[in-house]
Amino acid sequence: MKALEITRNDPMSALRRYGEVLEIQSAICGSSPAMNRLRELRAAEMASIWAKELSPAFRGGWDSSILAANNVDANLQTLSGTLVVQKSLELLRFNYPILAAVTSDFSSERLALDQEMTTRMIAVPAVKTYSTSTGWEDASLTSTDVVVTVDKHVGVPLTFNAQQIQGTIRNLFDELAPAASAALARDMVTSLYALITAGNFTQPAVVCALPEFGRGTVVDVATALTKRGVPLGPDDRTLLLSADFFGALSKDVAIVTLATHGRAEPGEWSSLSAVADFRVCNSPTLPTTGNLCGFAFSRSALVIATRLAGDYMKALPAAAYGNRYVVSDPQLGIAVQVIDFVNHTLGTATRRLSLMYGVARGQPDAGQILVSK
């Protein structure tokens, strides 16, 4: 335990440990279940080191640029790109809150494209009363299986030629890694948004004109979900609003008054906290088809699952070149595959972030559509 405390106060030691785990992960060959499990465990270990040791150090002002001047351990310099990807995955929870608000099955396991998998949604079990004559009655089923087809294999390859790389002292790959991660997240979010249709969520839509929209309408939506047995609380309920409707709610007198007295936390650029038991998120890319302006839901309404493609670089180890590693977020659990390679003929260097994913509708009664007049 003492050694852990020392490590927490020494980012360089944590960084060396992160690099050691990354090296072990990169050396794992094959795509058998056993090898996939080993690779997943190493990615999880890297994520744990990041969450406990490195991320707090970065937030506390630790300057990672010291790595560039560090001549003691040259291997540390190669971690820069990995750390940037790790940090950008951490930001997805804040920039794309829907990824943490739906039923998710994120993993660094391998899966074939177009393969079906089953994800389980957990419900609140019924409470039973003990009987002295019959004992305990079994509680009702507390989970529902949803089949998700992992049918999308997406990636963001970033390639620079020798002139571009030599023409600047900036690390172009590190600068664009957050944008690449955001692009993958936006693609997944767009697929989730595409499921928000009247055909998938058949309860009558709540209709409201923009000038009249405010906390009162949000309360009506919350009431409709409560009557259908949807769990209460901002950790279980989310409300996505288009930019105009989010802006209208932010200016609602009741919301502003609560904020003034310190009983709520509105005013963030992307969300309002605990409005009628919802976490309200600004969703400017929400589709407008059918006058859609909002969607209220609990976790069981939408499902997303992610997996990684097979390890083709290790299929013929003697023929492979480049570096490959897996980076996962410690809280979301979402993992991306990162591959770095060069083309000596073209004089280019490429970094590619990729994953496979699928989405599905969950329980239709757990979602409520809002449309504008």
Helices and strands as residue ranges (DSSP letters): H 2-8, H 11-26, H 33-49, I 50-54, H 55-59, G 64-69, G 74-79, H 80-95, H 98-101, E 103-110, E 115-122, E 143-150, E 152-161, H 162-166, H 172-193, E 206-208, G 210-212, H 215-227, E 237-241, H 243-250, H 253-260, E 271-275, E 278-282, G 289-291, E 292-298, G 299-301, E 302-308, G 312-314, G 317-319, E 323-328, E 335-343, E 348-361, G 364-366, E 367-372
